[in-house]
Amino acid sequence: MREIEVFIDTEEIAEFFFHELVKRGFVPTEVELEEIADITFEYLIEKSIIDEEVEDE
């Protein structure tokens, strides 16, 4: 299996969940969205779907 490079942005995850939840009749707060995004990111790491790399700025 070949390795590909994927960039995961928790802000993008939060925005995705916001739109999906609103379509389903929920109105999450910004704090709730940040938590959902963080949990999703941690889940992807735990399942070895992604590896976390810290970016040098």
Residue pairs with C-beta under 8 A, 6 or more apart in sequence:
6 50
8 41
8 44
8 50
10 34
10 37
10 38
10 40
10 41
11 37
13 36
13 37
13 40
13 41
14 33
14 34
14 36
14 37
15 33
17 28
17 33
17 36
17 37
17 40
18 28
18 33
21 27
21 28
28 36
41 50
44 50
45 51
45 52
